[in-house]
């Protein structure tokens, strides 16, 4: 590597965001409270709501988005009997990069008789963005989980499209120490061409997955029918329900995801979702 290239690489590395959040919550009588909080780098977590049996936590990225080379981690523990819902203050943005991919590592642990609703707002991926994300979830045998993750490729309302980029998204879900669900999605190179394929997204640019444990028959989702602006499918097996959504743009996906979550959650959605 030449001197100029080495200097550029050094400058790039020194200007990357590195940090994370460690949050643990604990049941205290009939309410859930924060037990441990640690914040590093650009990430913050706030709990703005009133004292309740289910604590609401809001993740804030003070950096305004994720850029190439950033390394972020989220470590959330719900102790036995506690209840937690996690969302984000805004849609997360993953920006174009000419260098290394950004990385986001998410670790979620839910104890006995505890529940976690993981519901960040959508992640918007810009043209030529590069991201590697891993989500690892450990549930106690009787814990409850609702996880909703949405990805939008470009801001179509502003005339933006994603032509090229890189996304590797890996999920692992364990219950009682046993792996019950694993999936990975990799889009590399001509992202728009891949999303246009009928077997991938049939031209849709907004995707979401919802996991529910324990899963029950998802007749309520199927009953939404013509109320949805995109497509949705639900499957239940071995105590797990998976709902997949695909829409032509971010607004349509958000409309559909709100409808699906209202059916599945059985409780009010975070206020930031409704603004």
Backbone torsions as a table, in degrees:
resi	resn	phi	psi	omega
1	UNK	NA	129.2	178.6
2	UNK	-69.7	166.3	-176.9
3	UNK	-61.7	-43.6	-179.4
4	UNK	-61.7	-43.0	-179.8
5	UNK	-66.7	-38.4	178.8
6	UNK	-65.3	-41.7	178.7
7	UNK	-64.0	-40.4	179.2
8	UNK	-63.6	-43.5	179.8
9	UNK	-63.4	-39.7	179.4
10	UNK	-65.8	-44.0	178.9
11	UNK	-63.1	-41.8	179.3
12	UNK	-60.5	-47.3	-177.2
13	UNK	-63.6	-39.0	-176.9
14	UNK	-71.3	-17.9	-178.3
15	UNK	-103.5	13.0	178.7
16	UNK	-89.6	150.0	177.9
17	UNK	-84.8	129.3	177.0
18	UNK	-130.2	124.6	-179.6
19	UNK	174.4	-173.0	-178.5
20	UNK	-178.8	-175.6	179.2
21	UNK	-131.2	135.4	167.6
22	UNK	-119.0	119.5	-177.9
23	UNK	-131.7	129.3	172.4
24	UNK	-127.5	137.5	178.4
25	UNK	-123.1	153.3	-172.3
26	UNK	-137.4	143.6	174.2
27	UNK	-75.3	132.4	178.3
28	UNK	-133.0	96.0	-172.6
29	UNK	65.9	-123.6	-177.2
30	UNK	-96.7	7.7	-178.2
31	UNK	-125.7	164.2	175.7
32	UNK	-111.3	132.6	-178.2
33	UNK	-128.9	159.9	173.7
34	UNK	-67.2	134.2	176.5
35	UNK	-105.1	-41.1	178.8
36	UNK	-145.6	137.9	176.3
37	UNK	-139.0	130.9	171.9
38	UNK	-137.5	133.4	-178.4
39	UNK	-125.6	131.7	177.7
40	UNK	-129.9	147.3	175.4
41	UNK	64.0	-139.7	-172.3
42	UNK	-84.4	-5.7	-173.4
43	UNK	-92.6	139.6	176.8
44	UNK	-134.0	157.0	174.8
45	UNK	-133.1	132.9	-178.8
46	UNK	-129.0	149.7	179.4
47	UNK	-124.2	84.1	-168.9
48	UNK	-81.9	-14.1	-172.4
49	UNK	-80.3	174.4	177.7
50	UNK	-72.0	164.1	176.0
51	UNK	-60.1	132.7	-173.1
52	UNK	-155.4	167.3	174.6
53	UNK	-67.9	-26.2	176.1
54	UNK	-115.9	115.6	-180.0
55	UNK	-80.7	137.8	176.1
56	UNK	-105.0	124.9	179.0
57	UNK	-116.3	136.5	-178.7
58	UNK	-118.6	123.2	178.7
59	UNK	-91.4	133.1	-179.4
60	UNK	-122.8	129.4	173.3
61	UNK	-101.7	102.6	-176.7
62	UNK	-70.5	-13.0	177.6
63	UNK	-78.4	-9.3	177.0
64	UNK	80.4	6.2	179.2
65	UNK	154.8	-174.1	-178.0
66	UNK	-120.4	128.7	179.8
67	UNK	-118.5	165.2	-178.3
68	UNK	-54.5	133.7	-179.9
69	UNK	89.9	-13.4	176.3
70	UNK	-63.7	145.8	178.2
71	UNK	-131.3	109.9	-175.9
72	UNK	-123.0	146.7	178.2
73	UNK	-137.2	145.6	177.7
74	UNK	-129.6	120.4	-177.3
75	UNK	-124.6	110.2	-174.8
76	UNK	-123.0	128.8	178.2
77	UNK	-122.7	127.0	174.5
78	UNK	-108.4	109.6	-175.3
79	UNK	-73.7	164.4	-174.5
80	UNK	-50.5	131.6	176.3
81	UNK	81.1	-7.1	-178.2
82	UNK	-84.5	162.5	178.4
83	UNK	-134.0	131.7	-175.0
84	UNK	-141.1	138.2	169.4
85	UNK	-121.0	132.4	-177.8
86	UNK	-119.9	132.1	173.6
87	UNK	-138.5	-172.6	178.7
88	UNK	-124.5	156.7	-177.5
89	UNK	-69.4	-25.6	-178.3
90	UNK	-158.9	172.4	173.3
91	UNK	-62.9	136.7	176.6
92	UNK	-82.0	137.4	-178.4
93	UNK	-112.9	132.0	177.9
94	UNK	-112.9	112.6	-168.5
95	UNK	-91.3	163.5	176.9
96	UNK	-58.2	143.4	176.0
97	UNK	-140.6	149.8	173.9
98	UNK	-104.6	-2.0	-174.9
99	UNK	-118.8	-143.5	-174.8
100	UNK	-66.9	157.4	177.5
101	UNK	-69.9	150.1	168.6
102	UNK	-76.2	154.8	177.4
103	UNK	-129.5	138.1	174.7
104	UNK	-130.2	122.8	178.6
105	UNK	-115.6	123.3	-177.5
106	UNK	-117.9	125.9	176.4
107	UNK	-124.6	122.3	-178.2
108	UNK	-122.0	128.8	179.9
109	UNK	-128.4	127.7	-175.6
110	UNK	-127.2	119.8	-173.8
111	UNK	-81.7	-175.3	-175.8
112	UNK	-59.5	133.0	177.7
113	UNK	57.5	20.0	178.3
114	UNK	-100.1	166.8	178.2
115	UNK	-140.3	145.8	177.3
116	UNK	-134.0	128.6	169.2
117	UNK	-111.3	107.3	-178.0
118	UNK	-99.4	106.8	-169.8
119	UNK	-137.8	60.8	175.4
120	UNK	-65.3	152.0	172.8
121	UNK	-69.2	169.2	-169.4
122	UNK	-60.7	153.6	173.6
123	UNK	-101.4	123.6	-178.8
124	UNK	-100.6	121.0	-178.6
125	UNK	-102.0	125.2	-178.9
126	UNK	-89.7	164.6	178.3
127	UNK	-58.3	134.8	178.9
128	UNK	65.1	21.6	171.3
129	UNK	-74.0	156.8	178.1
130	UNK	-136.9	122.8	-175.2
131	UNK	-144.9	136.3	168.4
132	UNK	-118.0	125.4	179.3
133	UNK	-129.5	141.5	175.0
134	UNK	-129.5	132.1	176.1
135	UNK	-121.3	117.2	179.2
136	UNK	-118.4	125.6	-174.2
137	UNK	-124.6	129.2	175.2
138	UNK	-120.3	117.2	179.8
139	UNK	-111.2	140.9	166.4
140	UNK	-66.3	162.4	-174.2
141	UNK	-59.0	-31.5	-178.2
142	UNK	-111.2	17.3	177.5
143	UNK	-77.6	162.2	179.6
144	UNK	-121.7	142.4	-178.3
145	UNK	-139.6	135.4	163.2
146	UNK	-127.4	118.1	-179.4
147	UNK	-123.3	126.8	179.1
148	UNK	-129.1	122.2	178.8
149	UNK	-129.2	130.1	-178.6
150	UNK	-125.7	141.5	178.5
151	UNK	-128.4	130.0	177.4
152	UNK	-120.0	127.0	-178.8
153	UNK	-93.9	97.3	178.4
154	UNK	85.8	159.1	177.5
155	UNK	-103.0	90.3	-174.7
156	UNK	-63.9	-29.2	179.2
157	UNK	-65.7	-18.5	177.8
158	UNK	-108.1	15.6	177.6
159	UNK	74.6	18.4	-178.4
160	UNK	-99.1	144.4	178.5
161	UNK	-137.0	155.3	175.6
162	UNK	-103.3	113.2	178.7
163	UNK	-95.0	-43.6	-178.3
164	UNK	-135.0	159.2	177.0
165	UNK	165.8	-169.3	180.0
166	UNK	-146.6	128.0	175.6
167	UNK	-140.6	124.4	172.5
168	UNK	-125.8	115.5	-173.6
169	UNK	-122.8	114.0	-175.8
170	UNK	-118.7	129.5	179.4
171	UNK	-122.3	141.2	172.6
172	UNK	-137.3	128.2	-178.6
173	UNK	-123.6	122.6	178.4
174	UNK	-119.3	141.5	178.3
175	UNK	-129.9	122.8	-175.6
176	UNK	59.8	31.3	179.6
177	UNK	83.5	-3.0	-177.3
178	UNK	-107.6	132.8	177.8
179	UNK	-68.2	120.6	-179.4
180	UNK	-115.8	-12.6	179.5
181	UNK	-156.4	134.9	176.5
182	UNK	-144.9	136.2	176.7
183	UNK	-153.0	159.1	177.0
184	UNK	-150.0	142.5	176.2
185	UNK	-126.4	132.0	178.5
186	UNK	-131.6	121.8	173.5
187	UNK	-123.4	122.9	-175.2
188	UNK	-139.8	132.0	177.7
189	UNK	89.9	-122.7	-174.7
190	UNK	-78.4	79.2	-175.7
191	UNK	-60.3	-44.8	-178.0
192	UNK	-59.2	-41.7	179.7
193	UNK	-64.6	-38.3	180.0
194	UNK	-69.1	-43.2	179.9
195	UNK	-65.5	-25.6	-179.6
196	UNK	-73.1	-18.1	-177.1
197	UNK	-69.0	137.5	-177.5
198	UNK	-57.0	-33.9	-177.8
199	UNK	-81.1	-6.7	-179.8
200	UNK	-104.3	-75.1	-179.4
201	UNK	-136.9	-1.6	178.0
202	UNK	53.5	39.9	178.8
203	UNK	90.8	-7.7	176.7
204	UNK	-68.6	148.3	179.3
205	UNK	-120.9	6.5	-178.5
206	UNK	-131.2	121.7	-174.0
207	UNK	-127.9	149.2	175.9
208	UNK	-150.0	150.7	174.3
209	UNK	-131.1	136.7	175.1
210	UNK	-121.7	127.8	175.1
211	UNK	-111.4	136.5	177.9
212	UNK	-131.3	126.7	176.1
213	UNK	-134.7	127.9	-4.2
214	UNK	-72.9	142.9	-177.8
215	UNK	-89.5	142.8	175.9
216	UNK	-123.9	169.5	179.6
217	UNK	-54.4	127.6	-172.6
218	UNK	-92.8	42.5	-179.0
219	UNK	-62.2	-31.7	-179.7
220	UNK	-63.0	-36.3	178.0
221	UNK	-69.3	-44.4	-179.2
222	UNK	-64.4	-29.6	-178.6
223	UNK	-71.6	-13.3	179.3
224	UNK	-65.1	-33.5	172.2
225	UNK	44.0	-119.2	-174.4
226	UNK	-71.1	-4.7	177.2
227	UNK	-72.8	-18.1	-177.9
228	UNK	-86.0	146.4	179.8
229	UNK	-93.1	-16.3	176.2
230	UNK	-120.6	-148.0	179.5
231	UNK	-116.2	148.4	177.7
232	UNK	-145.2	144.6	175.9
233	UNK	-139.6	145.5	-177.4
234	UNK	-132.6	140.7	177.8
235	UNK	-136.9	144.7	177.6
236	UNK	-130.4	129.9	176.6
237	UNK	-160.0	146.7	175.1
238	UNK	49.1	38.8	176.1
239	UNK	78.8	13.9	-178.1
240	UNK	-129.7	135.6	173.8
241	UNK	-114.7	133.1	177.6
242	UNK	-123.3	127.7	176.1
243	UNK	-116.8	128.9	177.1
244	UNK	-112.6	138.0	178.4
245	UNK	-128.6	143.8	176.6
246	UNK	-141.1	132.0	-176.1
247	UNK	-140.2	161.0	-177.2
248	UNK	-73.8	-18.6	179.4
249	UNK	-159.6	173.6	-175.6
250	UNK	-65.9	-37.1	-179.4
251	UNK	-64.8	-41.5	178.8
252	UNK	-65.8	-40.2	179.3
253	UNK	-64.0	-44.0	179.9
254	UNK	-61.6	-41.9	176.7
255	UNK	-57.2	-48.0	-177.1
256	UNK	-69.1	-39.2	-178.5
257	UNK	-67.1	-38.4	175.4
258	UNK	-60.0	-43.2	179.7
259	UNK	-64.5	-44.1	-179.6
260	UNK	-65.3	-45.5	-178.2
261	UNK	-66.5	-34.8	177.3
262	UNK	-61.3	-35.5	178.0
263	UNK	-73.5	-45.0	-171.4
264	UNK	-80.5	-33.7	-172.7
265	UNK	-77.4	-38.5	-179.2
266	UNK	68.0	21.2	-179.9
267	UNK	-155.1	161.5	-179.5
268	UNK	-59.0	145.1	175.2
269	UNK	-78.2	157.3	176.2
270	UNK	-54.7	141.9	-175.5
271	UNK	-59.3	-33.3	-178.4
272	UNK	-66.1	-23.4	176.9
273	UNK	-70.9	-23.7	-172.1
274	UNK	-99.9	-1.6	-179.8
275	UNK	-74.6	NA	NA
